[in-house]
Amino acid sequence: MSESIEQFLDEAARRGSWIGGGSLAALSAALSAALLEKLTPAPHAARRLRRIRRTCTALIRRDAETFAKAINATRAKSPRAFHRLLRQATEVQVQVFGSARTIEAACRRAARSLKPRFRSDLECALALAVAAQRSAAALIRTNLAWLNHPATAARVRRRLRATR
């Protein structure tokens, strides 16, 4: 397992790699969900966290692929394709943000009943969820600035507010 993690990190560190902030935001959310899943005694809550973790894991690759296509569209001088793909990349980050927000709320609920010896893992899960949200929000802001489309920006911002 450590070799695959090392390979992923090498790819993230490689210049020209499409694995960047969006993929790492999704990874942070997936890590947070996994850690909280381990701490959650309720089977239905653990299943929900497992679904979120799997969704976020899929978003790691989807973000890299979508962003790569968007950049290739700019190189091909295809503004329509670029805008369509950048909206898709933004949607990935909206999903990461929403997943991380859900995990954060679950962490805060778990804090009320978790034994003190598990607090450190819970704090780590919470920190990862918050980091995923902040990262996703930064990417969303950047993408919306690139899109320069007020109606799309307003729609995305409404969706982000609704996740609170």
N, CA, C and O atoms as a DFTB+ gen file, in Angstrom:
656 C
 N C O
     1  1       0.822      -1.194       0.000
     2  2       0.000       0.000       0.000
     3  2       0.864       1.255       0.000
     4  3       0.550       2.212      -0.708
     5  1       1.929       1.273       0.766
     6  2       2.734       2.492       0.835
     7  2       3.318       2.847      -0.520
     8  3       3.524       4.022      -0.821
     9  1       3.589       1.830      -1.346
    10  2       4.119       2.125      -2.668
    11  2       3.099       2.875      -3.510
    12  3       3.466       3.809      -4.222
    13  1       1.827       2.493      -3.448
    14  2       0.822       3.204      -4.234
    15  2       0.628       4.623      -3.712
    16  3       0.399       5.543      -4.496
    17  1       0.717       4.809      -2.407
    18  2       0.624       6.156      -1.847
    19  2       1.820       6.975      -2.314
    20  3       1.675       8.129      -2.717
    21  1       2.996       6.373      -2.255
    22  2       4.211       7.066      -2.703
    23  2       4.116       7.419      -4.188
    24  3       4.511       8.514      -4.591
    25  1       3.599       6.509      -4.994
    26  2       3.433       6.791      -6.426
    27  2       2.473       7.947      -6.646
    28  3       2.712       8.809      -7.491
    29  1       1.386       7.964      -5.885
    30  2       0.417       9.054      -6.011
    31  2       1.067      10.384      -5.642
    32  3       0.897      11.380      -6.346
    33  1       1.805      10.399      -4.548
    34  2       2.465      11.631      -4.120
    35  2       3.540      12.062      -5.116
    36  3       3.712      13.255      -5.368
    37  1       4.255      11.106      -5.677
    38  2       5.235      11.444      -6.721
    39  2       4.541      12.092      -7.911
    40  3       5.041      13.061      -8.482
    41  1       3.383      11.547      -8.279
    42  2       2.634      12.115      -9.409
    43  2       2.125      13.517      -9.075
    44  3       2.151      14.409      -9.923
    45  1       1.665      13.707      -7.847
    46  2       1.199      15.033      -7.434
    47  2       2.355      16.039      -7.458
    48  3       2.148      17.211      -7.770
    49  1       3.556      15.590      -7.133
    50  2       4.725      16.477      -7.065
    51  2       5.359      16.738      -8.436
    52  3       6.138      17.678      -8.596
    53  1       5.024      15.909      -9.414
    54  2       5.655      16.019     -10.737
    55  2       5.136      17.241     -11.493
    56  3       3.927      17.437     -11.617
    57  1       6.059      18.055     -11.995
    58  2       5.661      19.197     -12.832
    59  2       4.910      18.682     -14.055
    60  3       5.317      17.704     -14.683
    61  1       3.822      19.347     -14.378
    62  2       3.020      18.938     -15.533
    63  2       1.948      17.912     -15.199
    64  3       1.145      17.548     -16.058
    65  1       1.930      17.445     -13.956
    66  2       0.914      16.477     -13.550
    67  2      -0.428      17.187     -13.410
    68  3      -0.489      18.351     -13.014
    69  1      -1.491      16.478     -13.737
    70  2      -2.827      17.045     -13.580
    71  2      -3.375      16.798     -12.191
    72  3      -4.447      17.295     -11.846
    73  1      -2.652      16.039     -11.395
    74  2      -3.067      15.849     -10.004
    75  2      -2.592      17.074      -9.248
    76  3      -1.392      17.298      -9.086
    77  1      -3.555      17.865      -8.784
    78  2      -3.221      19.101      -8.098
    79  2      -4.151      19.335      -6.932
    80  3      -4.595      18.398      -6.269
    81  1      -4.437      20.598      -6.693
    82  2      -5.231      20.992      -5.541
    83  2      -6.596      20.340      -5.479
    84  3      -7.047      19.964      -4.397
    85  1      -7.265      20.196      -6.608
    86  2      -8.596      19.594      -6.613
    87  2      -8.573      18.132      -6.210
    88  3      -9.411      17.672      -5.434
    89  1      -7.600      17.409      -6.749
    90  2      -7.473      15.997      -6.391
    91  2      -7.097      15.846      -4.925
    92  3      -7.579      14.942      -4.243
    93  1      -6.236      16.733      -4.444
    94  2      -5.812      16.640      -3.050
    95  2      -6.916      17.073      -2.097
    96  3      -6.991      16.571      -0.976
    97  1      -7.769      17.991      -2.519
    98  2      -8.937      18.347      -1.702
    99  2      -9.856      17.128      -1.572
   100  3     -10.352      16.836      -0.484
   101  1     -10.079      16.422      -2.677
   102  2     -10.916      15.216      -2.645
   103  2     -10.272      14.135      -1.779
   104  3     -10.965      13.432      -1.044
   105  1      -8.951      14.002      -1.864
   106  2      -8.248      13.028      -1.037
   107  2      -8.392      13.381       0.441
   108  3      -8.605      12.495       1.268
   109  1      -8.278      14.656       0.781
   110  2      -8.432      15.076       2.181
   111  2      -9.817      14.713       2.707
   112  3      -9.953      14.242       3.836
   113  1     -10.839      14.932       1.891
   114  2     -12.193      14.574       2.308
   115  2     -12.326      13.063       2.477
   116  3     -12.949      12.596       3.431
   117  1     -11.739      12.296       1.550
   118  2     -11.810      10.833       1.650
   119  2     -11.081      10.336       2.897
   120  3     -11.568       9.437       3.582
   121  1      -9.925      10.912       3.192
   122  2      -9.179      10.529       4.395
   123  2      -9.977      10.846       5.657
   124  3     -10.021      10.049       6.594
   125  1     -10.600      12.009       5.667
   126  2     -11.405      12.411       6.810
   127  2     -12.565      11.443       7.026
   128  3     -12.836      11.024       8.151
   129  1     -13.239      11.098       5.941
   130  2     -14.371      10.167       6.036
   131  2     -13.902       8.802       6.538
   132  3     -14.580       8.175       7.352
   133  1     -12.750       8.340       6.059
   134  2     -12.234       7.032       6.475
   135  2     -11.925       7.024       7.973
   136  3     -12.259       6.074       8.680
   137  1     -11.293       8.078       8.437
   138  2     -10.928       8.139       9.850
   139  2     -12.169       8.211      10.740
   140  3     -12.241       7.550      11.775
   141  1     -13.134       9.014      10.327
   142  2     -14.363       9.117      11.109
   143  2     -15.173       7.819      11.045
   144  3     -15.808       7.428      12.024
   145  1     -15.144       7.162       9.894
   146  2     -15.851       5.878       9.751
   147  2     -15.347       4.886      10.796
   148  3     -16.133       4.146      11.387
   149  1     -14.055       4.875      11.017
   150  2     -13.451       3.973      12.004
   151  2     -13.945       4.281      13.417
   152  3     -14.063       3.382      14.249
   153  1     -14.227       5.539      13.676
   154  2     -14.629       5.957      15.025
   155  2     -16.132       5.844      15.270
   156  3     -16.588       5.955      16.408
   157  1     -16.893       5.626      14.210
   158  2     -18.352       5.667      14.295
   159  2     -18.925       4.302      14.644
   160  3     -18.764       3.354      13.875
   161  1     -19.595       4.183      15.798
   162  2     -20.152       2.883      16.184
   163  2     -21.466       2.539      15.468
   164  3     -21.786       1.360      15.311
   165  1     -22.218       3.534      15.039
   166  2     -23.520       3.272      14.410
   167  2     -23.325       2.759      12.987
   168  3     -22.708       3.444      12.171
   169  1     -23.836       1.571      12.672
   170  2     -23.631       0.987      11.344
   171  2     -24.159       1.865      10.200
   172  3     -23.506       1.977       9.163
   173  1     -25.329       2.488      10.376
   174  2     -25.877       3.306       9.290
   175  2     -25.005       4.536       9.050
   176  3     -24.821       4.945       7.904
   177  1     -24.469       5.127      10.107
   178  2     -23.587       6.292       9.951
   179  2     -22.269       5.878       9.305
   180  3     -21.724       6.606       8.476
   181  1     -21.763       4.713       9.683
   182  2     -20.523       4.218       9.075
   183  2     -20.721       3.943       7.584
   184  3     -19.836       4.225       6.778
   185  1     -21.872       3.396       7.220
   186  2     -22.163       3.139       5.792
   187  2     -22.232       4.453       5.010
   188  3     -21.743       4.543       3.884
   189  1     -22.836       5.457       5.615
   190  2     -22.925       6.763       4.946
   191  2     -21.527       7.347       4.732
   192  3     -21.229       7.873       3.659
   193  1     -20.686       7.255       5.736
   194  2     -19.316       7.752       5.606
   195  2     -18.539       6.948       4.575
   196  3     -17.713       7.512       3.857
   197  1     -18.780       5.657       4.484
   198  2     -18.118       4.822       3.470
   199  2     -18.529       5.262       2.070
   200  3     -17.699       5.313       1.162
   201  1     -19.806       5.579       1.897
   202  2     -20.273       6.069       0.585
   203  2     -19.609       7.399       0.245
   204  3     -19.168       7.610      -0.885
   205  1     -19.541       8.284       1.219
   206  2     -18.889       9.579       0.990
   207  2     -17.418       9.366       0.640
   208  3     -16.896       9.996      -0.280
   209  1     -16.757       8.479       1.372
   210  2     -15.339       8.189       1.112
   211  2     -15.143       7.678      -0.313
   212  3     -14.226       8.107      -1.013
   213  1     -16.000       6.768      -0.733
   214  2     -15.874       6.218      -2.095
   215  2     -16.159       7.279      -3.152
   216  3     -15.502       7.318      -4.191
   217  1     -17.130       8.131      -2.888
   218  2     -17.423       9.226      -3.818
   219  2     -16.215      10.144      -3.945
   220  3     -15.808      10.499      -5.052
   221  1     -15.651      10.521      -2.817
   222  2     -14.494      11.427      -2.835
   223  2     -13.288      10.771      -3.499
   224  3     -12.525      11.437      -4.198
   225  1     -13.115       9.477      -3.285
   226  2     -12.017       8.760      -3.930
   227  2     -12.165       8.817      -5.454
   228  3     -11.182       9.015      -6.167
   229  1     -13.377       8.644      -5.945
   230  2     -13.616       8.742      -7.393
   231  2     -13.376      10.164      -7.893
   232  3     -12.933      10.360      -9.024
   233  1     -13.667      11.155      -7.051
   234  2     -13.480      12.556      -7.452
   235  2     -12.006      12.933      -7.586
   236  3     -11.683      13.901      -8.275
   237  1     -11.112      12.193      -6.944
   238  2      -9.678      12.471      -7.067
   239  2      -9.267      12.387      -8.534
   240  3      -8.664      13.314      -9.074
   241  1      -9.593      11.288      -9.160
   242  2      -9.206      11.073     -10.561
   243  2     -10.058      11.951     -11.486
   244  3      -9.558      12.508     -12.462
   245  1     -11.346      12.063     -11.165
   246  2     -12.233      12.860     -12.027
   247  2     -11.783      14.310     -12.103
   248  3     -11.838      14.921     -13.170
   249  1     -11.338      14.867     -10.982
   250  2     -10.854      16.239     -10.992
   251  2      -9.654      16.383     -11.926
   252  3      -9.617      17.288     -12.759
   253  1      -8.681      15.494     -11.787
   254  2      -7.477      15.571     -12.618
   255  2      -7.824      15.427     -14.102
   256  3      -7.308      16.168     -14.939
   257  1      -8.687      14.483     -14.417
   258  2      -9.048      14.256     -15.822
   259  2      -9.812      15.443     -16.405
   260  3      -9.544      15.865     -17.530
   261  1     -10.751      15.974     -15.649
   262  2     -11.565      17.087     -16.141
   263  2     -10.717      18.336     -16.320
   264  3     -10.840      19.031     -17.328
   265  1      -9.863      18.624     -15.356
   266  2      -9.027      19.817     -15.465
   267  2      -8.040      19.680     -16.622
   268  3      -7.778      20.653     -17.329
   269  1      -7.493      18.485     -16.821
   270  2      -6.584      18.256     -17.949
   271  2      -7.296      18.531     -19.279
   272  3      -6.729      19.155     -20.176
   273  1      -8.521      18.068     -19.393
   274  2      -9.292      18.317     -20.619
   275  2      -9.570      19.805     -20.805
   276  3      -9.537      20.311     -21.927
   277  1      -9.843      20.504     -19.705
   278  2     -10.101      21.946     -19.793
   279  2      -8.864      22.684     -20.284
   280  3      -8.966      23.554     -21.149
   281  1      -7.717      22.354     -19.751
   282  2      -6.484      23.012     -20.184
   283  2      -6.164      22.656     -21.632
   284  3      -5.718      23.511     -22.396
   285  1      -6.387      21.411     -22.010
   286  2      -6.158      21.022     -23.412
   287  2      -7.095      21.774     -24.358
   288  3      -6.728      22.081     -25.492
   289  1      -8.289      22.065     -23.889
   290  2      -9.228      22.845     -24.710
   291  2      -8.695      24.259     -24.927
   292  3      -8.885      24.828     -26.002
   293  1      -8.034      24.834     -23.927
   294  2      -7.452      26.173     -24.130
   295  2      -6.315      26.106     -25.137
   296  3      -6.156      27.005     -25.963
   297  1      -5.538      25.057     -25.070
   298  2      -4.430      24.896     -26.012
   299  2      -4.941      24.693     -27.431
   300  3      -4.289      25.082     -28.400
   301  1      -6.121      24.076     -27.544
   302  2      -6.728      23.857     -28.864
   303  2      -7.529      25.080     -29.308
   304  3      -8.169      25.070     -30.359
   305  1      -7.481      26.134     -28.486
   306  2      -8.213      27.378     -28.771
   307  2      -9.701      27.115     -28.987
   308  3     -10.304      27.545     -29.970
   309  1     -10.261      26.393     -28.028
   310  2     -11.675      26.047     -28.060
   311  2     -12.350      26.606     -26.808
   312  3     -12.538      25.883     -25.830
   313  1     -12.718      27.902     -26.833
   314  2     -13.262      28.519     -25.622
   315  2     -14.558      27.871     -25.127
   316  3     -14.782      27.786     -23.920
   317  1     -15.398      27.423     -26.031
   318  2     -16.644      26.772     -25.588
   319  2     -16.365      25.500     -24.809
   320  3     -16.938      25.264     -23.745
   321  1     -15.472      24.683     -25.360
   322  2     -15.118      23.436     -24.675
   323  2     -14.454      23.748     -23.338
   324  3     -14.727      23.087     -22.336
   325  1     -13.583      24.753     -23.323
   326  2     -12.918      25.145     -22.078
   327  2     -13.937      25.518     -21.015
   328  3     -13.847      25.040     -19.884
   329  1     -14.901      26.359     -21.352
   330  2     -15.897      26.785     -20.371
   331  2     -16.761      25.608     -19.896
   332  3     -17.071      25.502     -18.709
   333  1     -17.140      24.741     -20.813
   334  2     -17.935      23.567     -20.437
   335  2     -17.148      22.677     -19.476
   336  3     -17.682      22.218     -18.466
   337  1     -15.889      22.439     -19.794
   338  2     -15.068      21.570     -18.954
   339  2     -14.714      22.231     -17.629
   340  3     -14.624      21.550     -16.607
   341  1     -14.515      23.526     -17.629
   342  2     -14.226      24.213     -16.382
   343  2     -15.448      24.204     -15.464
   344  3     -15.310      24.125     -14.243
   345  1     -16.639      24.284     -16.050
   346  2     -17.849      24.143     -15.234
   347  2     -17.911      22.741     -14.623
   348  3     -18.317      22.579     -13.472
   349  1     -17.509      21.734     -15.395
   350  2     -17.485      20.361     -14.866
   351  2     -16.453      20.228     -13.738
   352  3     -16.715      19.582     -12.723
   353  1     -15.288      20.840     -13.923
   354  2     -14.256      20.809     -12.881
   355  2     -14.757      21.518     -11.622
   356  3     -14.476      21.087     -10.504
   357  1     -15.490      22.594     -11.813
   358  2     -16.068      23.312     -10.673
   359  2     -17.089      22.439      -9.964
   360  3     -17.155      22.429      -8.735
   361  1     -17.878      21.712     -10.725
   362  2     -18.875      20.810     -10.137
   363  2     -18.206      19.744      -9.275
   364  3     -18.726      19.382      -8.220
   365  1     -17.073      19.247      -9.713
   366  2     -16.339      18.265      -8.903
   367  2     -16.013      18.884      -7.545
   368  3     -16.201      18.248      -6.508
   369  1     -15.527      20.119      -7.553
   370  2     -15.149      20.762      -6.295
   371  2     -16.364      21.124      -5.436
   372  3     -16.274      21.151      -4.209
   373  1     -17.485      21.399      -6.077
   374  2     -18.719      21.621      -5.308
   375  2     -19.086      20.326      -4.574
   376  3     -19.525      20.368      -3.424
   377  1     -18.909      19.193      -5.227
   378  2     -19.187      17.903      -4.581
   379  2     -18.204      17.635      -3.450
   380  3     -18.596      17.139      -2.394
   381  1     -16.930      17.958      -3.662
   382  2     -15.933      17.792      -2.601
   383  2     -16.313      18.671      -1.407
   384  3     -16.301      18.216      -0.264
   385  1     -16.648      19.928      -1.683
   386  2     -17.021      20.862      -0.624
   387  2     -18.207      20.324       0.170
   388  3     -18.175      20.318       1.401
   389  1     -19.243      19.877      -0.516
   390  2     -20.432      19.356       0.158
   391  2     -20.133      18.113       0.973
   392  3     -20.637      17.960       2.086
   393  1     -19.318      17.229       0.429
   394  2     -18.940      16.016       1.169
   395  2     -18.154      16.376       2.419
   396  3     -18.403      15.835       3.496
   397  1     -17.209      17.285       2.272
   398  2     -16.391      17.697       3.417
   399  2     -17.242      18.394       4.476
   400  3     -17.008      18.228       5.672
   401  1     -18.215      19.163       4.042
   402  2     -19.110      19.835       4.986
   403  2     -19.919      18.797       5.767
   404  3     -20.107      18.935       6.976
   405  1     -20.397      17.762       5.079
   406  2     -21.141      16.687       5.733
   407  2     -20.266      15.958       6.748
   408  3     -20.715      15.638       7.848
   409  1     -19.023      15.701       6.376
   410  2     -18.094      15.023       7.283
   411  2     -17.808      15.905       8.500
   412  3     -17.766      15.418       9.630
   413  1     -17.615      17.187       8.267
   414  2     -17.364      18.104       9.379
   415  2     -18.521      18.062      10.382
   416  3     -18.304      17.984      11.591
   417  1     -19.736      18.113       9.870
   418  2     -20.907      18.066      10.752
   419  2     -20.946      16.749      11.523
   420  3     -21.280      16.733      12.708
   421  1     -20.608      15.652      10.862
   422  2     -20.586      14.349      11.538
   423  2     -19.501      14.319      12.618
   424  3     -19.696      13.725      13.678
   425  1     -18.366      14.954      12.350
   426  2     -17.299      15.043      13.359
   427  2     -17.792      15.804      14.587
   428  3     -17.558      15.393      15.723
   429  1     -18.462      16.897      14.345
   430  2     -18.940      17.716      15.466
   431  2     -19.993      16.957      16.296
   432  3     -20.036      17.079      17.520
   433  1     -20.842      16.172      15.606
   434  2     -21.812      15.359      16.342
   435  2     -21.102      14.270      17.146
   436  3     -21.460      13.998      18.292
   437  1     -20.096      13.653      16.534
   438  2     -19.372      12.566      17.195
   439  2     -18.619      13.064      18.423
   440  3     -18.422      12.310      19.375
   441  1     -18.204      14.308      18.409
   442  2     -17.431      14.861      19.531
   443  2     -18.213      14.819      20.834
   444  3     -17.623      14.759      21.913
   445  1     -19.527      14.852      20.742
   446  2     -20.356      14.861      21.954
   447  2     -20.357      13.525      22.685
   448  3     -20.584      13.471      23.894
   449  1     -20.103      12.446      21.945
   450  2     -20.225      11.135      22.582
   451  2     -18.944      10.295      22.529
   452  3     -18.915       9.187      23.065
   453  1     -17.922      10.792      21.912
   454  2     -16.696      10.010      21.742
   455  2     -15.851      10.007      23.011
   456  3     -15.743      11.020      23.701
   457  1     -15.267       8.876      23.304
   458  2     -14.404       8.751      24.479
   459  2     -13.144       9.600      24.283
   460  3     -12.658       9.741      23.161
   461  1     -12.624      10.156      25.361
   462  2     -11.452      11.038      25.262
   463  2     -10.245      10.407      24.563
   464  3      -9.483      11.117      23.907
   465  1     -10.058       9.108      24.688
   466  2      -8.880       8.482      24.070
   467  2      -8.943       8.483      22.541
   468  3      -7.934       8.245      21.878
   469  1     -10.126       8.751      21.981
   470  2     -10.268       8.805      20.523
   471  2     -10.320      10.240      19.995
   472  3     -10.470      10.455      18.792
   473  1     -10.197      11.202      20.876
   474  2     -10.304      12.621      20.480
   475  2      -9.265      13.025      19.446
   476  3      -9.565      13.814      18.550
   477  1      -8.063      12.504      19.553
   478  2      -7.016      12.930      18.613
   479  2      -7.380      12.518      17.190
   480  3      -7.212      13.307      16.261
   481  1      -7.878      11.289      17.005
   482  2      -8.303      10.870      15.664
   483  2      -9.473      11.717      15.174
   484  3      -9.542      12.071      13.997
   485  1     -10.381      12.035      16.072
   486  2     -11.517      12.871      15.689
   487  2     -11.050      14.262      15.269
   488  3     -11.542      14.812      14.284
   489  1     -10.101      14.830      16.016
   490  2      -9.577      16.144      15.653
   491  2      -8.862      16.107      14.302
   492  3      -8.943      17.057      13.524
   493  1      -8.165      15.008      14.031
   494  2      -7.522      14.853      12.717
   495  2      -8.566      14.777      11.606
   496  3      -8.411      15.407      10.560
   497  1      -9.630      14.003      11.834
   498  2     -10.701      13.898      10.838
   499  2     -11.337      15.258      10.593
   500  3     -11.615      15.622       9.451
   501  1     -11.565      16.003      11.658
   502  2     -12.149      17.334      11.535
   503  2     -11.216      18.270      10.768
   504  3     -11.664      19.007       9.890
   505  1      -9.931      18.246      11.090
   506  2      -8.962      19.112      10.404
   507  2      -8.903      18.793       8.905
   508  3      -8.814      19.701       8.079
   509  1      -8.951      17.511       8.561
   510  2      -8.928      17.126       7.148
   511  2     -10.196      17.574       6.425
   512  3     -10.140      18.013       5.276
   513  1     -11.334      17.462       7.102
   514  2     -12.597      17.899       6.496
   515  2     -12.584      19.402       6.258
   516  3     -13.011      19.867       5.201
   517  1     -12.102      20.156       7.223
   518  2     -12.037      21.615       7.075
   519  2     -11.038      21.987       5.967
   520  3     -11.300      22.890       5.171
   521  1      -9.903      21.293       5.921
   522  2      -8.918      21.562       4.863
   523  2      -9.510      21.271       3.487
   524  3      -9.284      22.025       2.540
   525  1     -10.259      20.192       3.376
   526  2     -10.887      19.860       2.087
   527  2     -11.865      20.952       1.668
   528  3     -11.911      21.339       0.500
   529  1     -12.644      21.444       2.622
   530  2     -13.601      22.527       2.313
   531  2     -12.887      23.784       1.853
   532  3     -13.256      24.382       0.842
   533  1     -11.870      24.182       2.591
   534  2     -11.146      25.412       2.250
   535  2     -10.469      25.293       0.891
   536  3     -10.476      26.235       0.098
   537  1      -9.885      24.127       0.630
   538  2      -9.229      23.905      -0.657
   539  2     -10.242      23.929      -1.793
   540  3     -10.028      24.587      -2.811
   541  1     -11.340      23.212      -1.614
   542  2     -12.374      23.180      -2.651
   543  2     -12.929      24.579      -2.892
   544  3     -13.149      24.968      -4.039
   545  1     -13.157      25.338      -1.822
   546  2     -13.689      26.701      -1.969
   547  2     -12.719      27.584      -2.746
   548  3     -13.145      28.378      -3.585
   549  1     -11.430      27.458      -2.480
   550  2     -10.433      28.253      -3.202
   551  2     -10.439      27.903      -4.688
   552  3     -10.355      28.791      -5.537
   553  1     -10.536      26.620      -5.004
   554  2     -10.566      26.193      -6.404
   555  2     -11.842      26.658      -7.094
   556  3     -11.812      27.062      -8.256
   557  1     -12.944      26.601      -6.387
   558  2     -14.215      27.066      -6.947
   559  2     -14.119      28.554      -7.273
   560  3     -14.514      28.981      -8.358
   561  1     -13.595      29.343      -6.334
   562  2     -13.444      30.788      -6.578
   563  2     -12.576      31.056      -7.803
   564  3     -12.906      31.907      -8.628
   565  1     -11.471      30.331      -7.918
   566  2     -10.575      30.509      -9.058
   567  2     -11.269      30.142     -10.366
   568  3     -11.180      30.876     -11.350
   569  1     -11.958      29.009     -10.370
   570  2     -12.659      28.574     -11.581
   571  2     -13.746      29.565     -11.977
   572  3     -13.918      29.863     -13.159
   573  1     -14.476      30.076     -10.992
   574  2     -15.534      31.045     -11.300
   575  2     -14.945      32.336     -11.865
   576  3     -15.545      32.962     -12.739
   577  1     -13.793      32.729     -11.378
   578  2     -13.128      33.921     -11.928
   579  2     -12.726      33.669     -13.378
   580  3     -12.874      34.554     -14.221
   581  1     -12.224      32.486     -13.675
   582  2     -11.859      32.142     -15.050
   583  2     -13.088      32.125     -15.952
   584  3     -13.049      32.600     -17.086
   585  1     -14.172      31.572     -15.432
   586  2     -15.394      31.487     -16.234
   587  2     -15.967      32.866     -16.531
   588  3     -16.481      33.123     -17.620
   589  1     -15.866      33.754     -15.532
   590  2     -16.380      35.118     -15.706
   591  2     -17.814      35.099     -16.221
   592  3     -18.151      35.774     -17.194
   593  1     -18.650      34.313     -15.549
   594  2     -20.051      34.164     -15.925
   595  2     -20.891      34.356     -14.665
   596  3     -21.055      33.416     -13.887
   597  1     -21.427      35.564     -14.451
   598  2     -22.118      35.883     -13.197
   599  2     -23.264      34.930     -12.845
   600  3     -23.453      34.607     -11.672
   601  1     -24.014      34.485     -13.821
   602  2     -25.143      33.594     -13.518
   603  2     -24.643      32.256     -12.971
   604  3     -25.207      31.722     -12.016
   605  1     -23.595      31.723     -13.572
   606  2     -23.017      30.466     -13.077
   607  2     -22.457      30.664     -11.679
   608  3     -22.661      29.825     -10.802
   609  1     -21.757      31.761     -11.466
   610  2     -21.182      32.050     -10.151
   611  2     -22.279      32.154      -9.088
   612  3     -22.131      31.617      -7.990
   613  1     -23.351      32.827      -9.403
   614  2     -24.453      32.976      -8.446
   615  2     -25.073      31.619      -8.119
   616  3     -25.381      31.335      -6.962
   617  1     -25.253      30.789      -9.134
   618  2     -25.838      29.460      -8.940
   619  2     -24.930      28.599      -8.049
   620  3     -25.412      27.923      -7.140
   621  1     -23.641      28.627      -8.306
   622  2     -22.697      27.839      -7.511
   623  2     -22.664      28.344      -6.070
   624  3     -22.661      27.545      -5.133
   625  1     -22.638      29.640      -5.891
   626  2     -22.607      30.205      -4.533
   627  2     -23.870      29.845      -3.744
   628  3     -23.801      29.580      -2.544
   629  1     -25.011      29.837      -4.413
   630  2     -26.257      29.420      -3.737
   631  2     -26.150      27.967      -3.276
   632  3     -26.560      27.626      -2.166
   633  1     -25.601      27.124      -4.133
   634  2     -25.448      25.707      -3.769
   635  2     -24.505      25.526      -2.587
   636  3     -24.747      24.689      -1.718
   637  1     -23.424      26.314      -2.554
   638  2     -22.480      26.209      -1.450
   639  2     -23.127      26.658      -0.146
   640  3     -22.935      26.030       0.895
   641  1     -23.889      27.737      -0.202
   642  2     -24.588      28.216       0.999
   643  2     -25.604      27.188       1.488
   644  3     -25.809      27.040       2.693
   645  1     -26.228      26.491       0.572
   646  2     -27.242      25.494       0.940
   647  2     -26.643      24.289       1.658
   648  3     -27.367      23.562       2.338
   649  1     -25.343      24.063       1.521
   650  2     -24.713      22.920       2.179
   651  2     -24.476      23.187       3.651
   652  3     -24.096      22.270       4.379
   653  1     -24.686      24.407       4.117
   654  2     -24.413      24.751       5.524
   655  2     -25.485      24.306       6.430
   656  3     -25.401      24.521       7.639
